Amino acid sequence: MTKEISERRAESAPGLLNKLQGSTLRILEDVFQSYGEFVARHPVIVILSCVALTCVCGGGLYWFRAENEGVKLWIPYNSDYRLNNDWMFENYPRDLRFNSLILTGENVLTAQVLRTMYRVSKSIRTMRNINNETWDDHCMKRPVIKVPSLFDIFGRKRREIKFDDDLFGDEFDEEKDTVITDPLKLATQFSIDEYPDPYCGIVTGMPLACMELSILELFGQGGDYDERTDDVMETLTDEIVLDVINNKNVSGIFLTPYNFTSYLSNIEYNTQGEIIGAKATYIIWLGRMNMTEAKLNPAPGRGEPISMSMLQWEGDMLEVMLNKSDYPKGLESFPNVARSFGDIAGSTIIGDITFFVAGYIMMFTYVQIMLGKFSCVEHRTYLSTVGILGVIMGIIVSYGICSAAGHFYGPMHSVMPFLMLGIGIDDMFVIIQCWDTLSEEEKKENLVKRFGFLMKQAGAAITVTSATDVIAFGVGAFTILPALQSFCIYAAVGIVATFVFQSSFFLAWMNLDQRRIESNRNGCCPCYVHPETNNQTQERKGALQRVFKKYAEYLIKTPVKISVLLVALVLTGFGVYGNVLLRQEFDPTWFLPQDTYIAQWFVNNKMYFPSSGERGTIYFSGTELPADIDKIEKLSQDLREQTDIIVKSDAWTRPYIDYLQKLNYTEKPSKLNKTAFRSSLSQFLFSPVGAVYRNGFNFKEQLECGELASEVQLSEITYTHRLMNGPEEHVPAMNRVKNIIESANISGKVFAMAMGYATWETDEIISLEIYRNMALAIVCVFITTLLFISNLGGSLLILVCVCLTLVDVGGFMHFWGLTIDTVSCNNLIIAIGLCVDYSAHVMHRFLTEQGPREDRVVQTVSNIGPAVFNGGVSTFLAFVLLATSRSHVFSSFFKIFFLVVSFGLFHGLVVLPVILSFIGPDSAHYTLVTRYQTDLNDFLRSFMYLC
């Protein structure tokens, strides 16, 4: 009895699966047959409806928004850096604007080079914009330490001072016979003895100078560049330059000592240890922007908040920096203004529109050759144009809907036209191939019936592949990376729109074009009717199909099959090895074309002035002060103890505590009352030792010397990481800093930020994201193919081909110099959808063929092979011109898609047919003529007619 039940179960399981398979296919085919007949009866209505839909959806482009700001593109919405950065921008926006010019040459320590630097500097200082503003109106300033003022404070006390006439002028002659041994300690004591008056009056009356940092400071005169500096530069010699570099260390602008050799790189010394040359130097201009103006009236079309006045000023600065007409021979310069990254990144994405146009022209030419015949009647020039126009309409619908929904357009979106073109042309080739492979009985029916039979075959095929593509991108839309999420949403909507237009708009025009052919009308001028049909074109029909039939007959030979499997195994081995070596690395500067001025600035900055470690800042908002001073100091000490990841930590608390002792406070700092704390903090921040920390505080009201400080709203301490090598080092270091901050238990909002943390946090999750998204996409694609073809064995074989393709693509990415980053992550999600197409088309056709496995393989490859091959070639042609693109997005796209198309076609048209010849699933067992009618089919047919 048990045996009988087991046998029945064994029989019933495959029987149910076969019934489900046949039912699913029949439902799809019947629906699309009815739909094809409907389109053939009403082509004009369908065309007009598609045009109207495009116009309505295209209206969403009114809300089109491009995004170039890296934080909003690559940093997860819920990451610490993104949340803290948004909070800082909302409450305490940073107004600093960094501008720099790197100069390189055989030797930059010559009179000629310094005169060139001075001309650039003077041009920027003296130029005026259309609003009559100068650099003085846009620069960040710092005090000029006028030494005579200090003597006014100290009652002209006689001390031993020695000053340089060239630096301070003749007014110091009376003091030449005295020397100050420790000016900082002495000035600190004076800030205690003479506070608030006259100390505050002198300090607040100090002149301010724009922060322009370079070795030119050594030649400033009395706190400024003036006519005396002009005279010095005119008479400057190489000997004087070297003498100043070796013997002076006081800025002629700010009148403070500084190590000016830090502005030089690749320094050369003689045997006495004196500097005799250097290969590179730089000038830095620090600007300050009105953030209120930037937030209320930002410059249009920018991904970053920037005011129009600052945008125009930086543009004028850039023109001066790029002008090399008076440079001495051998001197090179590389500018970088604050607006440069947004300028270049945005223009690169939009500038590559030439590749878009050229790619579409190449595609049109290829489609025209493959779609029609070389005859006056049967060439399909207009139909080829309509097919590409349908893709463009799909892109417009996608951009319109997604823009209206609030999704931004980012750098990776620039590959959308190429992706949609490849998918749309693939659908078009499948439709045409199915038209060419209609049976003789079907070809005898009227045109409406024939279009029904056409969509019965083509509709199910393009539905399966489009559904898997949409699923793959739908999974990607759940990523936490903003740029990838937005792209996947755009792509999913675009694929649906392209599918709709290719199966309606293109099909309707194909119906009209077929009527023209059957009326023997000219392909270019339909008004002209030819007297007879050229029989040679009929013989040419199916030439590619015959080629693939011969190829399939050769492929099923045993030696060939064994060779194919061995080659596949070897490629998989290389793929696995490459995946093991594939490293994770991402640098936002990759989005800059390497031949642009800003990319060259980054290259030279890394070469000549490499970072000594990532500088971080810990912000404190709403912290109880002075109660938590000891905790802040303890936090700074804990950071200094992390010697394996931290080089130094600098907090205001230790100097403040020492300063309190000089003020004769006996209480612990954390026990001070509010009045004592605010009074002492104000005095400390205006003292010589505390002034360097003043910019690290934000008060409720403006800080004034001699008055109580108001409530502290924001304060900060800084630290510097050691140089680290890759995510395996810097991600744990970042997390350890965060853990130390959390364990400090300081009140209020306390968090760490560093420029590098933006990419470090992306590095932390990018690997997990890419593998998670790919795994989910593969599972969903498997379920989708199983649902549509209802064959477990067939779905598993498709899954095997997809996985092998992805393994090969990932491995050869390493050999081609690519890494795991946000761009490759995006492209690999795309790859899943594309490589499914090749295998799914072959498997779907194989299930519809009858007979022994090898015969079905031959029929499958000969019938659907040309369409799959043309789809792969057309996809390749769509992006082949990107091989020469300057954009990291486009060049990565080309490399990965070249691998996807190559390995996808190999596994779809070579490996999969060989596997099917061994273990291919049984046929779906239905015929092309007989129809299996069900109530559901009747309902669906009626529904389509009503539509």
Secondary structure, DSSP 8 states (H G I E B T S, - for coil): -HHHHHHHHHHHHHHHHHHHHHHHHHHHHHHHHHHHHHHHH-HHHHHHHHHHHHHHHHGGGGG--B---HHHHHS-TTSHHHHHHHHHHHHS---EEEEEEEEESS-S-SHHHHHHHHHHHHHHHH---TT---GGGTB-EEE---HHHHHHHTTS---B----HHHH-GGGGGGTT-B-S-HHHHHHHHHHHTTTTTHHHHHHTS-EEE-EESGGGGG-BTTB--HHHHHHHHT--HHHHHHHHHH--B-TTT--B--GGGGEES-EE-TTS-EEE-SEEEEEEEEE--HHHHHHSB-TT-SS--BHHHHHHHHHHHHHHH--TT--TT-EEEEE-TTHHHHHHHHHHHHTHHHHHHHHHHHHHHHHHHHS-SSTTT--HHHHHHHHHHHHHHHHHHHHHHHHTT--B-GGGGGHHHHHHHHHHHHHHHHHHHHHT--HHHHTS-HHHHHHHHHHHHHHHHHHHHHHHHHHHHHHTT-S-HHHHHHHHHHHHHHHHHHHHHTTHHHHHHHHHHHHHHTTB-SS-TT-B-SS--HHHHHHTTHHHHHHHHHHHHHTSHHHHHHHHHHHHHHHHHHHHHHHH--B---GGGGS-TTSHHHHHHHHHHHHS--SS-EEEEEEES--TTTTHHHHHHHHHHHHH-TTTEEEEE-SHHHHHHHHHHTT--S-GGG--HHHHHHHHHHHHTSTTTGGGGGG-EESS---TTS----EEEEEEEEEE----SHHHHHHHHHHHHHHHHHH--SSEEEEEETTHHHHHHHHHHHHHHHHHHHHHHHHHHHHHHHHH--HHHHHHHHHHHHHHHHHHHHHHHHTT--BSHHHHHHHHHHHHHHHHHHHHHHHHHHH--SSHHHHHHHHHHHHHHHHHHHHHHHHHHHGGGGG-S-HHHHHHHHHHHHHHHHHHHIIIIIHHHHHHHH--------SSS----HHHHHHHHHHHH-
